[in-house]
Protein backbone atom coordinates (compact mmCIF):
# COMPACT_ATOMS: atom_id res chain seq x y z
CA UNK A 1 0.00 0.00 0.00
CA UNK A 2 3.05 2.29 0.14
CA UNK A 3 2.61 3.43 -3.45
CA UNK A 4 -1.08 4.25 -2.93
CA UNK A 5 -0.32 6.21 0.25
CA UNK A 6 2.34 8.24 -1.59
CA UNK A 7 -0.07 8.84 -4.49
CA UNK A 8 -2.80 10.00 -2.09
CA UNK A 9 -0.43 12.35 -0.25
CA UNK A 10 0.76 13.87 -3.54
CA UNK A 11 -2.80 14.73 -4.56
CA UNK A 12 -3.51 16.24 -1.13
CA UNK A 13 -0.28 18.25 -1.25
CA UNK A 14 -0.94 19.40 -4.80
CA UNK A 15 -4.46 20.50 -3.87
CA UNK A 16 -3.14 22.56 -0.95
CA UNK A 17 -0.37 24.17 -3.01
CA UNK A 18 -2.69 24.94 -5.91
CA UNK A 19 -5.37 26.50 -3.72
CA UNK A 20 -2.85 28.57 -1.71
CA UNK A 21 -1.24 30.05 -4.81
CA UNK A 22 -4.51 30.38 -6.69
CA UNK A 23 -4.48 34.18 -6.55
CA UNK A 24 -0.88 34.24 -7.71
CA UNK A 25 -1.68 32.38 -10.91
CA UNK A 26 -3.26 34.56 -13.58
CA UNK A 27 -6.24 33.20 -15.47
CA UNK A 28 -4.31 32.93 -18.73
CA UNK A 29 -1.59 30.96 -16.94
CA UNK A 30 -4.18 28.67 -15.35
CA UNK A 31 -5.66 28.08 -18.78
CA UNK A 32 -2.22 27.30 -20.20
CA UNK A 33 -1.50 24.78 -17.42
CA UNK A 34 -4.95 23.25 -17.80
CA UNK A 35 -4.43 22.89 -21.54
CA UNK A 36 -1.09 21.22 -20.86
CA UNK A 37 -2.76 18.73 -18.51
CA UNK A 38 -5.45 18.04 -21.08
CA UNK A 39 -2.80 17.28 -23.68
CA UNK A 40 -0.92 15.13 -21.15
CA UNK A 41 -4.09 13.17 -20.34
CA UNK A 42 -4.84 12.67 -24.02
CA UNK A 43 -1.25 11.58 -24.68
CA UNK A 44 -1.20 9.15 -21.76
CA UNK A 45 -4.45 7.62 -22.92
CA UNK A 46 -3.27 7.17 -26.50
CA UNK A 47 0.04 5.79 -25.25
CA UNK A 48 -1.77 3.17 -23.17
CA UNK A 49 -3.84 2.15 -26.20
CA UNK A 50 -0.84 1.97 -28.54
CA UNK A 51 1.26 0.00 -26.06
CA UNK A 52 -1.37 -2.59 -25.20
CA UNK A 53 -3.42 -3.02 -28.37
CA UNK A 54 -0.71 -5.03 -30.22
CA UNK A 55 -0.79 -7.56 -27.36
CA UNK A 56 -4.57 -7.93 -27.47
CA UNK A 57 -5.88 -11.36 -28.39
CA UNK A 58 -9.38 -9.96 -28.85
CA UNK A 59 -8.99 -6.95 -31.18
CA UNK A 60 -12.72 -6.19 -31.30
CA UNK A 61 -13.32 -6.46 -27.57
CA UNK A 62 -12.48 -2.81 -26.83
CA UNK A 63 -15.09 -1.67 -29.39
CA UNK A 64 -17.76 -3.85 -27.82
CA UNK A 65 -16.70 -2.76 -24.34
CA UNK A 66 -16.85 0.96 -25.17
CA UNK A 67 -20.17 0.65 -27.00
CA UNK A 68 -21.92 -1.57 -24.47
CA UNK A 69 -20.42 0.22 -21.46
CA UNK A 70 -21.37 3.64 -22.81
CA UNK A 71 -24.91 2.43 -23.50
CA UNK A 72 -25.29 1.11 -19.94
CA UNK A 73 -23.79 4.28 -18.49
CA UNK A 74 -26.08 6.48 -20.57
CA UNK A 75 -29.15 4.53 -19.53
CA UNK A 76 -28.17 4.84 -15.88
CA UNK A 77 -26.90 8.38 -16.62
CA UNK A 78 -23.93 8.16 -14.29
CA UNK A 79 -22.69 11.60 -15.34
CA UNK A 80 -25.93 13.32 -14.31
CA UNK A 81 -26.17 11.36 -11.07
CA UNK A 82 -22.57 12.15 -10.17
CA UNK A 83 -22.96 15.82 -11.01
CA UNK A 84 -26.14 15.95 -8.91
CA UNK A 85 -24.42 14.33 -5.94
CA UNK A 86 -21.37 16.57 -6.28
CA UNK A 87 -23.56 19.67 -6.54
CA UNK A 88 -25.24 18.76 -3.26
CA UNK A 89 -21.87 18.42 -1.59
CA UNK A 90 -20.21 21.44 -3.18
CA UNK A 91 -20.76 24.88 -4.59
CA UNK A 92 -19.83 26.56 -7.87
CA UNK A 93 -17.73 24.63 -10.35
CA UNK A 94 -16.24 22.22 -7.85
CA UNK A 95 -18.40 19.35 -9.11
CA UNK A 96 -16.83 19.70 -12.56
CA UNK A 97 -13.38 19.72 -10.98
CA UNK A 98 -14.13 16.65 -8.88
CA UNK A 99 -15.48 14.76 -11.87
CA UNK A 100 -12.42 15.64 -13.95
CA UNK A 101 -10.01 14.90 -11.09
CA UNK A 102 -11.50 11.51 -10.29
CA UNK A 103 -11.31 10.48 -13.93
CA UNK A 104 -7.74 11.70 -14.34
CA UNK A 105 -6.50 10.20 -11.08
CA UNK A 106 -8.39 6.90 -11.15
CA UNK A 107 -9.17 5.96 -14.75
CA UNK A 108 -5.66 5.57 -16.05
CA UNK A 109 -3.41 2.66 -16.84
CA UNK A 110 -0.95 3.55 -14.09
CA UNK A 111 -3.68 3.91 -11.49
CA UNK A 112 -5.19 0.55 -12.43
CA UNK A 113 -2.05 -1.48 -13.05
CA UNK A 114 -0.12 0.20 -10.22
CA UNK A 115 -2.00 -1.32 -7.26
CA UNK A 116 -1.99 -4.72 -8.96
CA UNK A 117 1.77 -4.62 -9.54
CA UNK A 118 2.20 -3.51 -5.94
CA UNK A 119 -0.01 -6.27 -4.55
CA UNK A 120 1.30 -9.12 -6.69
CA UNK A 121 4.98 -8.21 -7.07
CA UNK A 122 5.69 -5.52 -4.46
CA UNK A 123 6.61 -3.16 -7.31
CA UNK A 124 5.52 0.46 -6.72
CA UNK A 125 7.14 1.95 -9.83
CA UNK A 126 3.84 2.59 -11.60
CA UNK A 127 2.32 4.20 -8.51
CA UNK A 128 5.29 6.47 -7.86
CA UNK A 129 5.19 7.60 -11.48
CA UNK A 130 1.45 8.18 -11.20
CA UNK A 131 1.97 10.14 -7.98
CA UNK A 132 4.32 12.56 -9.75
CA UNK A 133 1.80 13.18 -12.53
CA UNK A 134 -1.05 13.58 -10.06
CA UNK A 135 0.92 16.10 -8.00
CA UNK A 136 1.12 18.46 -10.97
CA UNK A 137 -2.44 17.79 -12.10
CA UNK A 138 -3.93 18.37 -8.63
CA UNK A 139 -2.08 21.69 -8.37
CA UNK A 140 -3.60 22.85 -11.64
CA UNK A 141 -7.09 21.64 -10.73
CA UNK A 142 -6.95 23.16 -7.24
CA UNK A 143 -5.79 26.49 -8.66
CA UNK A 144 -9.02 26.51 -10.67
CA UNK A 145 -11.54 24.72 -8.43
CA UNK A 146 -10.13 25.27 -4.93
CA UNK A 147 -9.16 23.23 -1.89
CA UNK A 148 -12.21 20.99 -2.35
CA UNK A 149 -10.13 19.02 -4.85
CA UNK A 150 -8.61 17.25 -1.81
CA UNK A 151 -11.73 15.07 -1.87
CA UNK A 152 -10.27 13.32 -4.91
CA UNK A 153 -7.42 12.06 -2.72
CA UNK A 154 -9.97 10.14 -0.63
CA UNK A 155 -11.58 8.68 -3.75
CA UNK A 156 -8.19 7.68 -5.14
CA UNK A 157 -7.20 5.97 -1.88
CA UNK A 158 -10.44 3.97 -1.86
CA UNK A 159 -10.10 3.14 -5.56
CA UNK A 160 -6.49 2.00 -5.50
CA UNK A 161 -6.92 0.40 -2.10
CA UNK A 162 -9.82 -1.68 -3.40
CA UNK A 163 -7.83 -2.80 -6.44
CA UNK A 164 -4.87 -3.64 -4.20
CA UNK A 165 -7.02 -5.77 -1.90
CA UNK A 166 -8.79 -7.49 -4.79
CA UNK A 167 -5.49 -8.27 -6.49
CA UNK A 168 -4.13 -9.67 -3.23
CA UNK A 169 -7.19 -11.87 -2.76
CA UNK A 170 -7.79 -12.96 -6.36
CA UNK A 171 -4.16 -13.48 -7.33
CA UNK A 172 -4.02 -15.40 -10.62
CA UNK A 173 -7.62 -14.50 -11.50
CA UNK A 174 -6.32 -11.27 -13.06
CA UNK A 175 -4.67 -12.76 -16.12
CA UNK A 176 -2.34 -11.04 -18.56
CA UNK A 177 -5.11 -10.97 -21.18
CA UNK A 178 -7.49 -9.31 -18.75
CA UNK A 179 -4.97 -6.61 -17.84
CA UNK A 180 -4.17 -5.95 -21.51
CA UNK A 181 -7.82 -5.53 -22.49
CA UNK A 182 -8.52 -3.43 -19.40
CA UNK A 183 -5.57 -1.18 -20.18
CA UNK A 184 -6.76 -0.62 -23.76
CA UNK A 185 -10.24 0.41 -22.66
CA UNK A 186 -8.83 2.50 -19.81
CA UNK A 187 -6.54 4.24 -22.30
CA UNK A 188 -9.50 5.29 -24.42
CA UNK A 189 -11.31 6.63 -21.36
CA UNK A 190 -8.38 8.76 -20.18
CA UNK A 191 -7.93 10.08 -23.74
CA UNK A 192 -11.63 10.91 -23.74
CA UNK A 193 -11.18 12.84 -20.52
CA UNK A 194 -8.30 14.74 -22.10
CA UNK A 195 -10.54 15.73 -25.02
CA UNK A 196 -13.13 17.04 -22.56
CA UNK A 197 -10.52 19.11 -20.72
CA UNK A 198 -9.31 20.60 -23.99
CA UNK A 199 -12.87 21.50 -24.95
CA UNK A 200 -12.71 19.42 -28.12
CA UNK A 201 -15.77 17.39 -27.18
CA UNK A 202 -17.59 16.65 -23.94
CA UNK A 203 -17.50 12.88 -24.14
CA UNK A 204 -19.26 12.42 -20.77
CA UNK A 205 -16.56 9.96 -19.79
CA UNK A 206 -18.33 9.24 -16.52
CA UNK A 207 -21.08 7.49 -18.50
CA UNK A 208 -18.42 5.33 -20.13
CA UNK A 209 -17.09 3.87 -16.86
CA UNK A 210 -19.08 0.60 -17.18
CA UNK A 211 -16.87 -0.11 -20.21
CA UNK A 212 -14.13 -1.16 -17.77
CA UNK A 213 -16.26 -4.02 -16.48
CA UNK A 214 -16.84 -5.66 -19.87
CA UNK A 215 -13.29 -6.90 -20.56
CA UNK A 216 -12.99 -8.21 -17.00
CA UNK A 217 -16.20 -10.23 -17.34
CA UNK A 218 -15.31 -11.42 -20.84
CA UNK A 219 -11.84 -12.65 -19.87
CA UNK A 220 -13.21 -14.28 -16.72
CA UNK A 221 -15.82 -16.19 -18.74
CA UNK A 222 -13.28 -17.23 -21.39
CA UNK A 223 -10.97 -18.42 -18.64
CA UNK A 224 -13.68 -20.74 -17.29
CA UNK A 225 -14.45 -22.31 -20.66
Buried (B, 14 or more C-beta within 10 A) or exposed (E): BEBBBBBBBBBBBBBBBBBEEBEEBEEEEBEEBBBBBBEBBBEBBBBBBEBBBEEBEBEEBBEBBBEBBBBBBBEEBBBEEBBEEBEEEBEEEBBBBBBBBBBBBBBBBBBBBBBBBBBBEEBBEBBBBBBBBBBBBBBBBBBBBBBBBBBBBEBBBEBBBEBBEBBBEEEEEBEEBBBBBBBBBBBBBBBBBBBBBBEEEEBBBBBBBBBBBBBBEBBEEBEEE
